[in-house]
Each structure stands twice: as structure tokens, then as C-alpha cells.
Amino acid sequence: MREIGSEFWNVIVAEKDNGLFPEHTQWFLSGRSSLQAIVEELKECHTVAMPSWCCDSMVKPFIDAGKDIHFYPVYWKDGLIQEIDLDCDVLFLMDYFGYSYSRNDSFDLAEYDGVVIRDITHSLLSCIYSDADYYFGSLRKWCGVWTGGFAWTRDGHQINLGEKENIDYISLRKEAMIQKAEYIRGKRSDKGYLNIFNKAEEILDNVGITLAADRDMQLARMIDVENIKNRRRVNSEILHKEFCDWLIFPEIKDNDCPMFVPIFVPKNRRNELKQYLINNEIYCPIHWPVSKFHQLDDKTQYIYENELSLVCDQRYIEEDMYRMVKTIKQFWKEVC
């Protein structure tokens, strides 16, 4: 492997249905597109409670629909704390990175009579929920699907599927993955695929409710969940052992399937470390950039300023994890 991280290029499949998705699941171009379809149904709802730690692409569909966003605090204090706000028409819930430690049991949904939406992108391979009115997410965070947005409803009713699939976006994603696979295998020396991925993202920024690719609808049900979970857990255990003092979630529980291993980088060195890793072809994302929509204070901003997500996915083996560990430790020797 010549690089670690960044966009996927393949999907590991099994011989039978993985059971992740109900029969009435609907498929969209992206997680954002899925959420837009859900928001379109909420015409009588005006206020939305959302976690302060989230991606702006999850906020924007509500803003575009004229909803009033109330951010409830998500912050670190000897563990990740979510102060869930039930005083809104819509409650938006999510877990983080596939860790059960991120779940909050301090509130009772039985007391809430509004609409519950769960973003299960991060928890998809770790936990099965039955407490929301709407579920949605994105498979693009787990494997190399071209599209991969999904949604379903608790009562099984169908939501608006919107427009037909976006051929331009799908074609760009397909070509970019082909080129990246060639680069990883040493058959290509340039990184032209990065520009192609970026062009696809530009299209994604400007599409609404749009169908997923037929190919992805079929692949989604055949993803080899056990293979993915086993590899991610093995890789994550290495990172947990090596960076035990930096972990946001200190333990991988029995059913957890880490999306990344999120850490707090000490001494305000997060951005420097991220760039050092990039210089060594290791691409660890930050979750997430602060957008113009967010309303943060010192307590909730800390996560945004110090979090780094270490790559642990199924594309990589133990040797790759130790390469990343070695690179991070080398950076620390050089700066401290």
C-alpha cells in the first residue's frame, strides 16, 4: 500500500444478505440526499434539536427547509457527554464512530412526543435501533460504493425518492475508484483520481433528492459485514494500545465496529500532526470542520479543535497500523 486513508476504491462482499437493511429501505445518492427526503415530510415541524458535534451537511437540509436549529451540547468531560434537548418538534440523534461509549442513556424517549430522526451512519455495523421514526445514513463512509445513501421509516411508509440517479456523479465516482485502485497497486504513478473525486463532490453539493445507483442497492445487502468488523476491530486494538492516553473512547466493546479511532491530539498539535501524516501519505480526517451554522462555546468547541480520526478500516492490515503508529511517534519526537 502506498497510502493509508482517503477515499475507498472497493467493496468486500459475501455470499448472502447481511441483514443490515429492512425490506422497505430506500436508496439515495448520499446520506444528505436521504436526509433531505426525510425533511421534506416534516412540513408541520419548525424546531430541530441537533448535536453540537456534527457535520454541516446534516444541518443544511434543515436550514434550507426553514427549520430553527437548536444545538444541544456534545462535549468531553471524562468521557463524551450529550446533553439531549427534548424541547423541539424534531429530535436528531447520532452515535459516534461505532463505539457504544458514545451512546447516552440519560434521557427517556418515551417522554418525547415529537419526531425522532436517527443518523445511523456511524452505528450501522454496531447497533440496531428501534426507537426512531426515521433512520438514515451513508455507506460511503464504510466501503467503496459510488452512492450509498439509505433511509427507512419505523412504520414502513415510503418517502419521496426524488429524481433519477445522477449519471455524471456516478461516472466520476466510478472512474476515480478505478484510478485509485491502479495507484494503490502500483499501476499508476499520478494522483489524478483526487481531482475526479473532487469534481464528484462538487456535483453532490448541488443535487437534491436523488436515487442511488442500481449497483449500490444490490451491493449494500451483500457487504461482508463480518470481514469488515473483524478487520476493523483488530486494527483498532493496535491503535488503542499504542495511544491509550489520547483516546476519546477508551474501550472497544463486544459489538462495536469502529469507523475510525478518534483521538484528542495533545498540546494543540492536531493540525501539525495531520499535515505530517499527509506528508507521509497517511490521510486521517478531522470530524468535522466548523461551519457557519454551528453555535459553539469553549466547552463544545474543544472537540472540533483537537480531534483527529485515525484510519482503521478493512483495506489495511496490522503492518499498516504499525506504520501509522511509527509515523505519529516520529512526529512527536521531532516536535517535543
Secondary structure as a PSIPRED ss2 file (coil, helix, strand):
# PSIPRED VFORMAT (PSIPRED V4.0)

   1 M C   1.000  0.000  0.000
   2 R C   1.000  0.000  0.000
   3 E C   1.000  0.000  0.000
   4 I E   0.000  0.000  1.000
   5 G E   0.000  0.000  1.000
   6 S C   1.000  0.000  0.000
   7 E C   1.000  0.000  0.000
   8 F C   1.000  0.000  0.000
   9 W C   1.000  0.000  0.000
  10 N C   1.000  0.000  0.000
  11 V C   1.000  0.000  0.000
  12 I C   1.000  0.000  0.000
  13 V E   0.000  0.000  1.000
  14 A C   1.000  0.000  0.000
  15 E C   1.000  0.000  0.000
  16 K C   1.000  0.000  0.000
  17 D C   1.000  0.000  0.000
  18 N C   1.000  0.000  0.000
  19 G C   1.000  0.000  0.000
  20 L C   1.000  0.000  0.000
  21 F C   1.000  0.000  0.000
  22 P C   1.000  0.000  0.000
  23 E C   1.000  0.000  0.000
  24 H C   1.000  0.000  0.000
  25 T C   1.000  0.000  0.000
  26 Q E   0.000  0.000  1.000
  27 W E   0.000  0.000  1.000
  28 F E   0.000  0.000  1.000
  29 L C   1.000  0.000  0.000
  30 S C   1.000  0.000  0.000
  31 G H   0.000  1.000  0.000
  32 R H   0.000  1.000  0.000
  33 S H   0.000  1.000  0.000
  34 S H   0.000  1.000  0.000
  35 L H   0.000  1.000  0.000
  36 Q H   0.000  1.000  0.000
  37 A H   0.000  1.000  0.000
  38 I H   0.000  1.000  0.000
  39 V H   0.000  1.000  0.000
  40 E C   1.000  0.000  0.000
  41 E C   1.000  0.000  0.000
  42 L C   1.000  0.000  0.000
  43 K C   1.000  0.000  0.000
  44 E C   1.000  0.000  0.000
  45 C C   1.000  0.000  0.000
  46 H C   1.000  0.000  0.000
  47 T E   0.000  0.000  1.000
  48 V E   0.000  0.000  1.000
  49 A E   0.000  0.000  1.000
  50 M E   0.000  0.000  1.000
  51 P E   0.000  0.000  1.000
  52 S C   1.000  0.000  0.000
  53 W C   1.000  0.000  0.000
  54 C C   1.000  0.000  0.000
  55 C C   1.000  0.000  0.000
  56 D H   0.000  1.000  0.000
  57 S H   0.000  1.000  0.000
  58 M H   0.000  1.000  0.000
  59 V H   0.000  1.000  0.000
  60 K H   0.000  1.000  0.000
  61 P H   0.000  1.000  0.000
  62 F H   0.000  1.000  0.000
  63 I H   0.000  1.000  0.000
  64 D H   0.000  1.000  0.000
  65 A C   1.000  0.000  0.000
  66 G C   1.000  0.000  0.000
  67 K C   1.000  0.000  0.000
  68 D E   0.000  0.000  1.000
  69 I E   0.000  0.000  1.000
  70 H E   0.000  0.000  1.000
  71 F E   0.000  0.000  1.000
  72 Y E   0.000  0.000  1.000
  73 P C   1.000  0.000  0.000
  74 V E   0.000  0.000  1.000
  75 Y E   0.000  0.000  1.000
  76 W E   0.000  0.000  1.000
  77 K C   1.000  0.000  0.000
  78 D C   1.000  0.000  0.000
  79 G C   1.000  0.000  0.000
  80 L E   0.000  0.000  1.000
  81 I E   0.000  0.000  1.000
  82 Q E   0.000  0.000  1.000
  83 E C   1.000  0.000  0.000
  84 I C   1.000  0.000  0.000
  85 D C   1.000  0.000  0.000
  86 L C   1.000  0.000  0.000
  87 D C   1.000  0.000  0.000
  88 C C   1.000  0.000  0.000
  89 D C   1.000  0.000  0.000
  90 V E   0.000  0.000  1.000
  91 L E   0.000  0.000  1.000
  92 F E   0.000  0.000  1.000
  93 L E   0.000  0.000  1.000
  94 M E   0.000  0.000  1.000
  95 D C   1.000  0.000  0.000
  96 Y C   1.000  0.000  0.000
  97 F C   1.000  0.000  0.000
  98 G C   1.000  0.000  0.000
  99 Y C   1.000  0.000  0.000
 100 S H   0.000  1.000  0.000
 101 Y H   0.000  1.000  0.000
 102 S H   0.000  1.000  0.000
 103 R C   1.000  0.000  0.000
 104 N C   1.000  0.000  0.000
 105 D C   1.000  0.000  0.000
 106 S C   1.000  0.000  0.000
 107 F C   1.000  0.000  0.000
 108 D C   1.000  0.000  0.000
 109 L H   0.000  1.000  0.000
 110 A H   0.000  1.000  0.000
 111 E H   0.000  1.000  0.000
 112 Y C   1.000  0.000  0.000
 113 D C   1.000  0.000  0.000
 114 G C   1.000  0.000  0.000
 115 V E   0.000  0.000  1.000
 116 V E   0.000  0.000  1.000
 117 I E   0.000  0.000  1.000
 118 R E   0.000  0.000  1.000
 119 D E   0.000  0.000  1.000
 120 I C   1.000  0.000  0.000
 121 T C   1.000  0.000  0.000
 122 H C   1.000  0.000  0.000
 123 S C   1.000  0.000  0.000
 124 L C   1.000  0.000  0.000
 125 L C   1.000  0.000  0.000
 126 S C   1.000  0.000  0.000
 127 C C   1.000  0.000  0.000
 128 I C   1.000  0.000  0.000
 129 Y C   1.000  0.000  0.000
 130 S C   1.000  0.000  0.000
 131 D C   1.000  0.000  0.000
 132 A C   1.000  0.000  0.000
 133 D C   1.000  0.000  0.000
 134 Y E   0.000  0.000  1.000
 135 Y E   0.000  0.000  1.000
 136 F E   0.000  0.000  1.000
 137 G E   0.000  0.000  1.000
 138 S E   0.000  0.000  1.000
 139 L H   0.000  1.000  0.000
 140 R H   0.000  1.000  0.000
 141 K H   0.000  1.000  0.000
 142 W C   1.000  0.000  0.000
 143 C C   1.000  0.000  0.000
 144 G C   1.000  0.000  0.000
 145 V C   1.000  0.000  0.000
 146 W C   1.000  0.000  0.000
 147 T C   1.000  0.000  0.000
 148 G C   1.000  0.000  0.000
 149 G E   0.000  0.000  1.000
 150 F E   0.000  0.000  1.000
 151 A E   0.000  0.000  1.000
 152 W E   0.000  0.000  1.000
 153 T E   0.000  0.000  1.000
 154 R C   1.000  0.000  0.000
 155 D C   1.000  0.000  0.000
 156 G C   1.000  0.000  0.000
 157 H C   1.000  0.000  0.000
 158 Q C   1.000  0.000  0.000
 159 I C   1.000  0.000  0.000
 160 N C   1.000  0.000  0.000
 161 L C   1.000  0.000  0.000
 162 G C   1.000  0.000  0.000
 163 E E   0.000  0.000  1.000
 164 K C   1.000  0.000  0.000
 165 E C   1.000  0.000  0.000
 166 N C   1.000  0.000  0.000
 167 I H   0.000  1.000  0.000
 168 D H   0.000  1.000  0.000
 169 Y H   0.000  1.000  0.000
 170 I H   0.000  1.000  0.000
 171 S H   0.000  1.000  0.000
 172 L H   0.000  1.000  0.000
 173 R H   0.000  1.000  0.000
 174 K H   0.000  1.000  0.000
 175 E H   0.000  1.000  0.000
 176 A H   0.000  1.000  0.000
 177 M H   0.000  1.000  0.000
 178 I H   0.000  1.000  0.000
 179 Q H   0.000  1.000  0.000
 180 K H   0.000  1.000  0.000
 181 A H   0.000  1.000  0.000
 182 E H   0.000  1.000  0.000
 183 Y H   0.000  1.000  0.000
 184 I H   0.000  1.000  0.000
 185 R C   1.000  0.000  0.000
 186 G C   1.000  0.000  0.000
 187 K C   1.000  0.000  0.000
 188 R C   1.000  0.000  0.000
 189 S C   1.000  0.000  0.000
 190 D C   1.000  0.000  0.000
 191 K C   1.000  0.000  0.000
 192 G C   1.000  0.000  0.000
 193 Y H   0.000  1.000  0.000
 194 L H   0.000  1.000  0.000
 195 N H   0.000  1.000  0.000
 196 I H   0.000  1.000  0.000
 197 F H   0.000  1.000  0.000
 198 N H   0.000  1.000  0.000
 199 K H   0.000  1.000  0.000
 200 A H   0.000  1.000  0.000
 201 E H   0.000  1.000  0.000
 202 E H   0.000  1.000  0.000
 203 I H   0.000  1.000  0.000
 204 L H   0.000  1.000  0.000
 205 D C   1.000  0.000  0.000
 206 N C   1.000  0.000  0.000
 207 V C   1.000  0.000  0.000
 208 G C   1.000  0.000  0.000
 209 I C   1.000  0.000  0.000
 210 T E   0.000  0.000  1.000
 211 L E   0.000  0.000  1.000
 212 A C   1.000  0.000  0.000
 213 A C   1.000  0.000  0.000
 214 D H   0.000  1.000  0.000
 215 R H   0.000  1.000  0.000
 216 D H   0.000  1.000  0.000
 217 M H   0.000  1.000  0.000
 218 Q H   0.000  1.000  0.000
 219 L H   0.000  1.000  0.000
 220 A H   0.000  1.000  0.000
 221 R C   1.000  0.000  0.000
 222 M C   1.000  0.000  0.000
 223 I E   0.000  0.000  1.000
 224 D C   1.000  0.000  0.000
 225 V H   0.000  1.000  0.000
 226 E H   0.000  1.000  0.000
 227 N H   0.000  1.000  0.000
 228 I H   0.000  1.000  0.000
 229 K H   0.000  1.000  0.000
 230 N H   0.000  1.000  0.000
 231 R H   0.000  1.000  0.000
 232 R H   0.000  1.000  0.000
 233 R H   0.000  1.000  0.000
 234 V H   0.000  1.000  0.000
 235 N H   0.000  1.000  0.000
 236 S H   0.000  1.000  0.000
 237 E H   0.000  1.000  0.000
 238 I H   0.000  1.000  0.000
 239 L H   0.000  1.000  0.000
 240 H H   0.000  1.000  0.000
 241 K H   0.000  1.000  0.000
 242 E H   0.000  1.000  0.000
 243 F C   1.000  0.000  0.000
 244 C C   1.000  0.000  0.000
 245 D C   1.000  0.000  0.000
 246 W C   1.000  0.000  0.000
 247 L E   0.000  0.000  1.000
 248 I C   1.000  0.000  0.000
 249 F C   1.000  0.000  0.000
 250 P C   1.000  0.000  0.000
 251 E C   1.000  0.000  0.000
 252 I C   1.000  0.000  0.000
 253 K C   1.000  0.000  0.000
 254 D C   1.000  0.000  0.000
 255 N C   1.000  0.000  0.000
 256 D C   1.000  0.000  0.000
 257 C C   1.000  0.000  0.000
 258 P C   1.000  0.000  0.000
 259 M C   1.000  0.000  0.000
 260 F E   0.000  0.000  1.000
 261 V E   0.000  0.000  1.000
 262 P E   0.000  0.000  1.000
 263 I E   0.000  0.000  1.000
 264 F E   0.000  0.000  1.000
 265 V C   1.000  0.000  0.000
 266 P H   0.000  1.000  0.000
 267 K H   0.000  1.000  0.000
 268 N H   0.000  1.000  0.000
 269 R C   1.000  0.000  0.000
 270 R H   0.000  1.000  0.000
 271 N H   0.000  1.000  0.000
 272 E H   0.000  1.000  0.000
 273 L H   0.000  1.000  0.000
 274 K H   0.000  1.000  0.000
 275 Q H   0.000  1.000  0.000
 276 Y H   0.000  1.000  0.000
 277 L H   0.000  1.000  0.000
 278 I H   0.000  1.000  0.000
 279 N H   0.000  1.000  0.000
 280 N C   1.000  0.000  0.000
 281 E C   1.000  0.000  0.000
 282 I E   0.000  0.000  1.000
 283 Y E   0.000  0.000  1.000
 284 C C   1.000  0.000  0.000
 285 P C   1.000  0.000  0.000
 286 I C   1.000  0.000  0.000
 287 H C   1.000  0.000  0.000
 288 W C   1.000  0.000  0.000
 289 P C   1.000  0.000  0.000
 290 V C   1.000  0.000  0.000
 291 S C   1.000  0.000  0.000
 292 K C   1.000  0.000  0.000
 293 F C   1.000  0.000  0.000
 294 H C   1.000  0.000  0.000
 295 Q C   1.000  0.000  0.000
 296 L C   1.000  0.000  0.000
 297 D C   1.000  0.000  0.000
 298 D H   0.000  1.000  0.000
 299 K H   0.000  1.000  0.000
 300 T H   0.000  1.000  0.000
 301 Q H   0.000  1.000  0.000
 302 Y H   0.000  1.000  0.000
 303 I H   0.000  1.000  0.000
 304 Y H   0.000  1.000  0.000
 305 E H   0.000  1.000  0.000
 306 N H   0.000  1.000  0.000
 307 E E   0.000  0.000  1.000
 308 L E   0.000  0.000  1.000
 309 S E   0.000  0.000  1.000
 310 L E   0.000  0.000  1.000
 311 V E   0.000  0.000  1.000
 312 C C   1.000  0.000  0.000
 313 D C   1.000  0.000  0.000
 314 Q C   1.000  0.000  0.000
 315 R C   1.000  0.000  0.000
 316 Y C   1.000  0.000  0.000
 317 I C   1.000  0.000  0.000
 318 E H   0.000  1.000  0.000
 319 E H   0.000  1.000  0.000
 320 D H   0.000  1.000  0.000
 321 M H   0.000  1.000  0.000
 322 Y H   0.000  1.000  0.000
 323 R H   0.000  1.000  0.000
 324 M H   0.000  1.000  0.000
 325 V H   0.000  1.000  0.000
 326 K H   0.000  1.000  0.000
 327 T H   0.000  1.000  0.000
 328 I H   0.000  1.000  0.000
 329 K H   0.000  1.000  0.000
 330 Q H   0.000  1.000  0.000
 331 F H   0.000  1.000  0.000
 332 W H   0.000  1.000  0.000
 333 K H   0.000  1.000  0.000
 334 E H   0.000  1.000  0.000
 335 V H   0.000  1.000  0.000
 336 C C   1.000  0.000  0.000
